[in-house]
Amino acid sequence: MLVSIYRYIPEQDTKPRMQDYEFARPEGRDLMVLDVLEQLKIKDPSITYRRSCREGVCGSDGMNMNGTNGLACKTPVGSVISRNRLVLRPLPGLPVIRDLVVDMSQFYKQYERADPFLINEDLPPPKERLQSIEDREKLEGLYECILCACCTTACPSYWWNPDKFLGPAALLHAYRFIADSRDTATEARLSKLDDHFSVFRCRSIMNCASVCPKDLNPTRAIGKIRSLMVKEGT
């Protein structure tokens, strides 16, 4: 198998390049893309990428594999390889720090704009704020996001307007708290999103849902935010 890896050090290189490595796939079992990278890094320690838990929980090893965003630790080589070639690139739409490592600053900035925390101005109860089973079920598919940025960096609207459009991940978190029965700031949250770019730049092409390693659907959450904004007349 030929593994082609994006190599780039902005401080040293005039432009990025692809570097090819030969890799012998074991017979009878499939490897994860991260396994391949780990073995190649033994041969070439200069290959740079992020990784931590190896269990699809931390979200740190998001990258583009043969044209599709995903987590290297959860992606079998056999599911993405084409013509016996594996092409690894950094997540698109974000500045490259080195090789497969991107600068997540803008992604986190938009996440912060979504106010991803519970807001409740009522007096605190003696214990925790209770929630019915039915209300808790409304949060399924919203809270599981691990902020890997696979969805946001697969979104053309985010590529074009990274400083204005919040992106799928941030908007998923925005709706997670809008939908929370314990939160009392729905009106303020919707008002904060009331402009031409924050929400309405979404074109509903569902790239985000197709690449999410947690099988979440940010497009649906964005649609519900839009419906609430129309209903509230914001």
C-alpha positions as protocol buffer text, in pm:
chain_id: "A"
residue {
  index: 1
  type: MET
  ca { x: 0 y: 0 z: 0 }
}
residue {
  index: 2
  type: LEU
  ca { x: 116 y: 353 z: -76 }
}
residue {
  index: 3
  type: VAL
  ca { x: 52 y: 611 z: 196 }
}
residue {
  index: 4
  type: SER
  ca { x: 72 y: 971 z: 78 }
}
residue {
  index: 5
  type: ILE
  ca { x: 98 y: 1225 z: 361 }
}
residue {
  index: 6
  type: TYR
  ca { x: 64 y: 1603 z: 347 }
}
residue {
  index: 7
  type: ARG
  ca { x: 387 y: 1763 z: 468 }
}
residue {
  index: 8
  type: TYR
  ca { x: 418 y: 2131 z: 548 }
}
residue {
  index: 9
  type: ILE
  ca { x: 604 y: 2349 z: 797 }
}
residue {
  index: 10
  type: PRO
  ca { x: 488 y: 2708 z: 729 }
}
residue {
  index: 11
  type: GLU
  ca { x: 800 y: 2862 z: 882 }
}
residue {
  index: 12
  type: GLN
  ca { x: 1031 y: 2661 z: 655 }
}
residue {
  index: 13
  type: ASP
  ca { x: 847 y: 2551 z: 342 }
}
residue {
  index: 14
  type: THR
  ca { x: 741 y: 2773 z: 53 }
}
residue {
  index: 15
  type: LYS
  ca { x: 450 y: 2540 z: -22 }
}
residue {
  index: 16
  type: PRO
  ca { x: 305 y: 2207 z: 94 }
}
residue {
  index: 17
  type: ARG
  ca { x: 408 y: 1876 z: -59 }
}
residue {
  index: 18
  type: MET
  ca { x: 290 y: 1516 z: -49 }
}
residue {
  index: 19
  type: GLN
  ca { x: 536 y: 1253 z: 72 }
}
residue {
  index: 20
  type: ASP
  ca { x: 487 y: 887 z: -17 }
}
residue {
  index: 21
  type: TYR
  ca { x: 559 y: 591 z: 209 }
}
residue {
  index: 22
  type: GLU
  ca { x: 536 y: 221 z: 133 }
}
residue {
  index: 23
  type: PHE
  ca { x: 338 y: 30 z: 393 }
}
residue {
  index: 24
  type: ALA
  ca { x: 275 y: -345 z: 412 }
}
residue {
  index: 25
  type: ARG
  ca { x: -83 y: -416 z: 522 }
}
residue {
  index: 26
  type: PRO
  ca { x: -116 y: -729 z: 735 }
}
residue {
  index: 27
  type: GLU
  ca { x: -320 y: -1012 z: 591 }
}
residue {
  index: 28
  type: GLY
  ca { x: -640 y: -1124 z: 758 }
}
residue {
  index: 29
  type: ARG
  ca { x: -713 y: -807 z: 953 }
}
residue {
  index: 30
  type: ASP
  ca { x: -768 y: -439 z: 893 }
}
residue {
  index: 31
  type: LEU
  ca { x: -582 y: -158 z: 1064 }
}
residue {
  index: 32
  type: MET
  ca { x: -711 y: 179 z: 1166 }
}
residue {
  index: 33
  type: VAL
  ca { x: -559 y: 477 z: 989 }
}
residue {
  index: 34
  type: LEU
  ca { x: -400 y: 584 z: 1317 }
}
residue {
  index: 35
  type: ASP
  ca { x: -224 y: 246 z: 1341 }
}
residue {
  index: 36
  type: VAL
  ca { x: -65 y: 313 z: 1003 }
}
residue {
  index: 37
  type: LEU
  ca { x: 49 y: 659 z: 1111 }
}
residue {
  index: 38
  type: GLU
  ca { x: 195 y: 525 z: 1435 }
}
residue {
  index: 39
  type: GLN
  ca { x: 400 y: 266 z: 1249 }
}
residue {
  index: 40
  type: LEU
  ca { x: 517 y: 515 z: 987 }
}
residue {
  index: 41
  type: LYS
  ca { x: 620 y: 759 z: 1260 }
}
residue {
  index: 42
  type: ILE
  ca { x: 859 y: 498 z: 1397 }
}
residue {
  index: 43
  type: LYS
  ca { x: 1036 y: 506 z: 1061 }
}
residue {
  index: 44
  type: ASP
  ca { x: 1003 y: 884 z: 1015 }
}
residue {
  index: 45
  type: PRO
  ca { x: 965 y: 1067 z: 1350 }
}
residue {
  index: 46
  type: SER
  ca { x: 916 y: 1399 z: 1168 }
}
residue {
  index: 47
  type: ILE
  ca { x: 558 y: 1308 z: 1067 }
}
residue {
  index: 48
  type: THR
  ca { x: 335 y: 1529 z: 1281 }
}
residue {
  index: 49
  type: TYR
  ca { x: -27 y: 1467 z: 1381 }
}
residue {
  index: 50
  type: ARG
  ca { x: -248 y: 1483 z: 1688 }
}
residue {
  index: 51
  type: ARG
  ca { x: -375 y: 1181 z: 1878 }
}
residue {
  index: 52
  type: SER
  ca { x: -458 y: 1093 z: 2235 }
}
residue {
  index: 53
  type: CYS
  ca { x: -719 y: 840 z: 2350 }
}
residue {
  index: 54
  type: ARG
  ca { x: -729 y: 615 z: 2041 }
}
residue {
  index: 55
  type: GLU
  ca { x: -1092 y: 537 z: 2130 }
}
residue {
  index: 56
  type: GLY
  ca { x: -1288 y: 802 z: 1940 }
}
residue {
  index: 57
  type: VAL
  ca { x: -1354 y: 1000 z: 2257 }
}
residue {
  index: 58
  type: CYS
  ca { x: -1102 y: 1287 z: 2261 }
}
residue {
  index: 59
  type: GLY
  ca { x: -1156 y: 1394 z: 1899 }
}
residue {
  index: 60
  type: SER
  ca { x: -796 y: 1505 z: 1859 }
}
residue {
  index: 61
  type: ASP
  ca { x: -699 y: 1297 z: 1554 }
}
residue {
  index: 62
  type: GLY
  ca { x: -945 y: 1439 z: 1302 }
}
residue {
  index: 63
  type: MET
  ca { x: -802 y: 1451 z: 950 }
}
residue {
  index: 64
  type: ASN
  ca { x: -896 y: 1414 z: 585 }
}
residue {
  index: 65
  type: MET
  ca { x: -853 y: 1058 z: 458 }
}
residue {
  index: 66
  type: ASN
  ca { x: -888 y: 1005 z: 84 }
}
residue {
  index: 67
  type: GLY
  ca { x: -1114 y: 1308 z: 64 }
}
residue {
  index: 68
  type: THR
  ca { x: -1333 y: 1235 z: 366 }
}
residue {
  index: 69
  type: ASN
  ca { x: -1300 y: 1386 z: 713 }
}
residue {
  index: 70
  type: GLY
  ca { x: -1296 y: 1152 z: 1010 }
}
residue {
  index: 71
  type: LEU
  ca { x: -1109 y: 1027 z: 1314 }
}
residue {
  index: 72
  type: ALA
  ca { x: -797 y: 831 z: 1227 }
}
residue {
  index: 73
  type: CYS
  ca { x: -842 y: 606 z: 1530 }
}
residue {
  index: 74
  type: LYS
  ca { x: -1194 y: 500 z: 1426 }
}
residue {
  index: 75
  type: THR
  ca { x: -1146 y: 472 z: 1049 }
}
residue {
  index: 76
  type: PRO
  ca { x: -1047 y: 132 z: 908 }
}
residue {
  index: 77
  type: VAL
  ca { x: -798 y: 159 z: 624 }
}
residue {
  index: 78
  type: GLY
  ca { x: -1016 y: -67 z: 414 }
}
residue {
  index: 79
  type: SER
  ca { x: -1307 y: 177 z: 433 }
}
residue {
  index: 80
  type: VAL
  ca { x: -1117 y: 466 z: 272 }
}
residue {
  index: 81
  type: ILE
  ca { x: -832 y: 321 z: 68 }
}
residue {
  index: 82
  type: SER
  ca { x: -861 y: 361 z: -309 }
}
residue {
  index: 83
  type: ARG
  ca { x: -647 y: 179 z: -568 }
}
residue {
  index: 84
  type: ASN
  ca { x: -418 y: 62 z: -288 }
}
residue {
  index: 85
  type: ARG
  ca { x: -342 y: 421 z: -192 }
}
residue {
  index: 86
  type: LEU
  ca { x: -417 y: 608 z: 130 }
}
residue {
  index: 87
  type: VAL
  ca { x: -397 y: 988 z: 109 }
}
residue {
  index: 88
  type: LEU
  ca { x: -385 y: 1181 z: 437 }
}
residue {
  index: 89
  type: ARG
  ca { x: -434 y: 1555 z: 456 }
}
residue {
  index: 90
  type: PRO
  ca { x: -514 y: 1800 z: 738 }
}
residue {
  index: 91
  type: LEU
  ca { x: -874 y: 1902 z: 802 }
}
residue {
  index: 92
  type: PRO
  ca { x: -965 y: 2156 z: 530 }
}
residue {
  index: 93
  type: GLY
  ca { x: -1053 y: 2518 z: 599 }
}
residue {
  index: 94
  type: LEU
  ca { x: -820 y: 2571 z: 896 }
}
residue {
  index: 95
  type: PRO
  ca { x: -461 y: 2703 z: 899 }
}
residue {
  index: 96
  type: VAL
  ca { x: -194 y: 2433 z: 910 }
}
residue {
  index: 97
  type: ILE
  ca { x: 52 y: 2442 z: 1200 }
}
residue {
  index: 98
  type: ARG
  ca { x: 252 y: 2147 z: 1071 }
}
residue {
  index: 99
  type: ASP
  ca { x: 171 y: 1846 z: 851 }
}
residue {
  index: 100
  type: LEU
  ca { x: -164 y: 1705 z: 972 }
}
residue {
  index: 101
  type: VAL
  ca { x: -196 y: 1945 z: 1267 }
}
residue {
  index: 102
  type: VAL
  ca { x: -431 y: 2241 z: 1218 }
}
residue {
  index: 103
  type: ASP
  ca { x: -484 y: 2558 z: 1420 }
}
residue {
  index: 104
  type: MET
  ca { x: -823 y: 2515 z: 1593 }
}
residue {
  index: 105
  type: SER
  ca { x: -839 y: 2872 z: 1728 }
}
residue {
  index: 106
  type: GLN
  ca { x: -1112 y: 2995 z: 1492 }
}
residue {
  index: 107
  type: PHE
  ca { x: -1314 y: 2678 z: 1547 }
}
residue {
  index: 108
  type: TYR
  ca { x: -1306 y: 2728 z: 1924 }
}
residue {
  index: 109
  type: LYS
  ca { x: -1382 y: 3098 z: 1886 }
}
residue {
  index: 110
  type: GLN
  ca { x: -1705 y: 3017 z: 1703 }
}
residue {
  index: 111
  type: TYR
  ca { x: -1782 y: 2749 z: 1962 }
}
residue {
  index: 112
  type: GLU
  ca { x: -1746 y: 3011 z: 2235 }
}
residue {
  index: 113
  type: ARG
  ca { x: -1991 y: 3239 z: 2051 }
}
residue {
  index: 114
  type: ALA
  ca { x: -2257 y: 2968 z: 2088 }
}
residue {
  index: 115
  type: ASP
  ca { x: -2253 y: 3009 z: 2470 }
}
residue {
  index: 116
  type: PRO
  ca { x: -2216 y: 2632 z: 2523 }
}
residue {
  index: 117
  type: PHE
  ca { x: -2322 y: 2628 z: 2887 }
}
residue {
  index: 118
  type: LEU
  ca { x: -2644 y: 2624 z: 3087 }
}
residue {
  index: 119
  type: ILE
  ca { x: -2794 y: 2964 z: 3164 }
}
residue {
  index: 120
  type: ASN
  ca { x: -3059 y: 2979 z: 3435 }
}
residue {
  index: 121
  type: GLU
  ca { x: -3137 y: 3298 z: 3624 }
}
residue {
  index: 122
  type: ASP
  ca { x: -3378 y: 3134 z: 3867 }
}
residue {
  index: 123
  type: LEU
  ca { x: -3272 y: 3078 z: 4225 }
}
residue {
  index: 124
  type: PRO
  ca { x: -3073 y: 2755 z: 4256 }
}
residue {
  index: 125
  type: PRO
  ca { x: -3275 y: 2462 z: 4396 }
}
residue {
  index: 126
  type: PRO
  ca { x: -3160 y: 2284 z: 4714 }
}
residue {
  index: 127
  type: LYS
  ca { x: -3019 y: 2004 z: 4500 }
}
residue {
  index: 128
  type: GLU
  ca { x: -2970 y: 1963 z: 4123 }
}
residue {
  index: 129
  type: ARG
  ca { x: -3208 y: 2105 z: 3863 }
}
residue {
  index: 130
  type: LEU
  ca { x: -3444 y: 1819 z: 3785 }
}
residue {
  index: 131
  type: GLN
  ca { x: -3558 y: 1723 z: 3438 }
}
residue {
  index: 132
  type: SER
  ca { x: -3829 y: 1487 z: 3319 }
}
residue {
  index: 133
  type: ILE
  ca { x: -3742 y: 1176 z: 3121 }
}
residue {
  index: 134
  type: GLU
  ca { x: -3920 y: 1325 z: 2819 }
}
residue {
  index: 135
  type: ASP
  ca { x: -3721 y: 1649 z: 2837 }
}
residue {
  index: 136
  type: ARG
  ca { x: -3398 y: 1457 z: 2883 }
}
residue {
  index: 137
  type: GLU
  ca { x: -3469 y: 1254 z: 2570 }
}
residue {
  index: 138
  type: LYS
  ca { x: -3482 y: 1576 z: 2368 }
}
residue {
  index: 139
  type: LEU
  ca { x: -3108 y: 1613 z: 2424 }
}
residue {
  index: 140
  type: GLU
  ca { x: -3020 y: 1280 z: 2262 }
}
residue {
  index: 141
  type: GLY
  ca { x: -2800 y: 1336 z: 1961 }
}
residue {
  index: 142
  type: LEU
  ca { x: -2698 y: 1683 z: 2082 }
}
residue {
  index: 143
  type: TYR
  ca { x: -2467 y: 1644 z: 2381 }
}
residue {
  index: 144
  type: GLU
  ca { x: -2242 y: 1369 z: 2242 }
}
residue {
  index: 145
  type: CYS
  ca { x: -2031 y: 1602 z: 2024 }
}
residue {
  index: 146
  type: ILE
  ca { x: -1657 y: 1568 z: 2095 }
}
residue {
  index: 147
  type: LEU
  ca { x: -1549 y: 1887 z: 1911 }
}
residue {
  index: 148
  type: CYS
  ca { x: -1329 y: 1701 z: 1663 }
}
residue {
  index: 149
  type: ALA
  ca { x: -1415 y: 1964 z: 1395 }
}
residue {
  index: 150
  type: CYS
  ca { x: -1473 y: 1699 z: 1127 }
}
residue {
  index: 151
  type: CYS
  ca { x: -1818 y: 1842 z: 1053 }
}
residue {
  index: 152
  type: THR
  ca { x: -1728 y: 2210 z: 1052 }
}
residue {
  index: 153
  type: THR
  ca { x: -1426 y: 2162 z: 828 }
}
residue {
  index: 154
  type: ALA
  ca { x: -1638 y: 1963 z: 582 }
}
residue {
  index: 155
  type: CYS
  ca { x: -1874 y: 2260 z: 542 }
}
residue {
  index: 156
  type: PRO
  ca { x: -1822 y: 2491 z: 240 }
}
residue {
  index: 157
  type: SER
  ca { x: -2015 y: 2770 z: 413 }
}
residue {
  index: 158
  type: TYR
  ca { x: -1758 y: 2761 z: 693 }
}
residue {
  index: 159
  type: TRP
  ca { x: -1468 y: 2763 z: 445 }
}
residue {
  index: 160
  type: TRP
  ca { x: -1606 y: 3081 z: 289 }
}
residue {
  index: 161
  type: ASN
  ca { x: -1710 y: 3260 z: 611 }
}
residue {
  index: 162
  type: PRO
  ca { x: -1515 y: 3114 z: 905 }
}
residue {
  index: 163
  type: ASP
  ca { x: -1540 y: 3438 z: 1102 }
}
residue {
  index: 164
  type: LYS
  ca { x: -1916 y: 3486 z: 1050 }
}
residue {
  index: 165
  type: PHE
  ca { x: -2085 y: 3148 z: 1012 }
}
residue {
  index: 166
  type: LEU
  ca { x: -2066 y: 2958 z: 1342 }
}
residue {
  index: 167
  type: GLY
  ca { x: -2040 y: 2621 z: 1173 }
}
residue {
  index: 168
  type: PRO
  ca { x: -2218 y: 2291 z: 1238 }
}
residue {
  index: 169
  type: ALA
  ca { x: -2043 y: 2196 z: 1563 }
}
residue {
  index: 170
  type: ALA
  ca { x: -2102 y: 2531 z: 1734 }
}
residue {
  index: 171
  type: LEU
  ca { x: -2465 y: 2543 z: 1620 }
}
residue {
  index: 172
  type: LEU
  ca { x: -2525 y: 2187 z: 1740 }
}
residue {
  index: 173
  type: HIS
  ca { x: -2409 y: 2298 z: 2085 }
}
residue {
  index: 174
  type: ALA
  ca { x: -2621 y: 2613 z: 2062 }
}
residue {
  index: 175
  type: TYR
  ca { x: -2932 y: 2404 z: 2002 }
}
residue {
  index: 176
  type: ARG
  ca { x: -2832 y: 2158 z: 2274 }
}
residue {
  index: 177
  type: PHE
  ca { x: -2890 y: 2434 z: 2531 }
}
residue {
  index: 178
  type: ILE
  ca { x: -3186 y: 2591 z: 2351 }
}
residue {
  index: 179
  type: ALA
  ca { x: -3355 y: 2249 z: 2372 }
}
residue {
  index: 180
  type: ASP
  ca { x: -3265 y: 2202 z: 2739 }
}
residue {
  index: 181
  type: SER
  ca { x: -3570 y: 2252 z: 2963 }
}
residue {
  index: 182
  type: ARG
  ca { x: -3344 y: 2377 z: 3244 }
}
residue {
  index: 183
  type: ASP
  ca { x: -3210 y: 2666 z: 3036 }
}
residue {
  index: 184
  type: THR
  ca { x: -3393 y: 3000 z: 3056 }
}
residue {
  index: 185
  type: ALA
  ca { x: -3202 y: 3198 z: 2792 }
}
residue {
  index: 186
  type: THR
  ca { x: -3368 y: 3077 z: 2472 }
}
residue {
  index: 187
  type: GLU
  ca { x: -3478 y: 3425 z: 2366 }
}
residue {
  index: 188
  type: ALA
  ca { x: -3132 y: 3573 z: 2423 }
}
residue {
  index: 189
  type: ARG
  ca { x: -2965 y: 3281 z: 2243 }
}
residue {
  index: 190
  type: LEU
  ca { x: -3187 y: 3321 z: 1937 }
}
residue {
  index: 191
  type: SER
  ca { x: -3138 y: 3697 z: 1935 }
}
residue {
  index: 192
  type: LYS
  ca { x: -2761 y: 3652 z: 1940 }
}
residue {
  index: 193
  type: LEU
  ca { x: -2785 y: 3435 z: 1628 }
}
residue {
  index: 194
  type: ASP
  ca { x: -3010 y: 3681 z: 1444 }
}
residue {
  index: 195
  type: ASP
  ca { x: -2801 y: 3792 z: 1148 }
}
residue {
  index: 196
  type: HIS
  ca { x: -2740 y: 3688 z: 788 }
}
residue {
  index: 197
  type: PHE
  ca { x: -2444 y: 3462 z: 863 }
}
residue {
  index: 198
  type: SER
  ca { x: -2450 y: 3293 z: 1206 }
}
residue {
  index: 199
  type: VAL
  ca { x: -2720 y: 3037 z: 1120 }
}
residue {
  index: 200
  type: PHE
  ca { x: -2864 y: 3110 z: 778 }
}
residue {
  index: 201
  type: ARG
  ca { x: -2540 y: 3048 z: 588 }
}
residue {
  index: 202
  type: CYS
  ca { x: -2611 y: 2677 z: 628 }
}
residue {
  index: 203
  type: ARG
  ca { x: -2716 y: 2535 z: 289 }
}
residue {
  index: 204
  type: SER
  ca { x: -2838 y: 2202 z: 430 }
}
residue {
  index: 205
  type: ILE
  ca { x: -2608 y: 1992 z: 212 }
}
residue {
  index: 206
  type: MET
  ca { x: -2547 y: 1763 z: 513 }
}
residue {
  index: 207
  type: ASN
  ca { x: -2172 y: 1721 z: 471 }
}
residue {
  index: 208
  type: CYS
  ca { x: -2157 y: 1760 z: 848 }
}
residue {
  index: 209
  type: ALA
  ca { x: -2391 y: 1469 z: 918 }
}
residue {
  index: 210
  type: SER
  ca { x: -2217 y: 1243 z: 668 }
}
residue {
  index: 211
  type: VAL
  ca { x: -1873 y: 1274 z: 832 }
}
residue {
  index: 212
  type: CYS
  ca { x: -1964 y: 1292 z: 1203 }
}
residue {
  index: 213
  type: PRO
  ca { x: -1786 y: 1005 z: 1384 }
}
residue {
  index: 214
  type: LYS
  ca { x: -2062 y: 1008 z: 1646 }
}
residue {
  index: 215
  type: ASP
  ca { x: -2341 y: 985 z: 1385 }
}
residue {
  index: 216
  type: LEU
  ca { x: -2490 y: 1317 z: 1495 }
}
residue {
  index: 217
  type: ASN
  ca { x: -2694 y: 1543 z: 1268 }
}
residue {
  index: 218
  type: PRO
  ca { x: -2599 y: 1911 z: 1300 }
}
residue {
  index: 219
  type: THR
  ca { x: -2809 y: 1997 z: 993 }
}
residue {
  index: 220
  type: ARG
  ca { x: -3124 y: 1892 z: 1178 }
}
residue {
  index: 221
  type: ALA
  ca { x: -3027 y: 2099 z: 1483 }
}
residue {
  index: 222
  type: ILE
  ca { x: -2963 y: 2402 z: 1263 }
}
residue {
  index: 223
  type: GLY
  ca { x: -3303 y: 2354 z: 1100 }
}
residue {
  index: 224
  type: LYS
  ca { x: -3471 y: 2356 z: 1440 }
}
residue {
  index: 225
  type: ILE
  ca { x: -3292 y: 2677 z: 1534 }
}
residue {
  index: 226
  type: ARG
  ca { x: -3416 y: 2835 z: 1212 }
}
residue {
  index: 227
  type: SER
  ca { x: -3772 y: 2722 z: 1282 }
}
residue {
  index: 228
  type: LEU
  ca { x: -3760 y: 2871 z: 1631 }
}
residue {
  index: 229
  type: MET
  ca { x: -3623 y: 3199 z: 1497 }
}
residue {
  index: 230
  type: VAL
  ca { x: -3905 y: 3223 z: 1244 }
}
residue {
  index: 231
  type: LYS
  ca { x: -4162 y: 3129 z: 1509 }
}
residue {
  index: 232
  type: GLU
  ca { x: -4026 y: 3384 z: 1756 }
}
residue {
  index: 233
  type: GLY
  ca { x: -4003 y: 3647 z: 1482 }
}
residue {
  index: 234
  type: THR
  ca { x: -3641 y: 3725 z: 1558 }
}
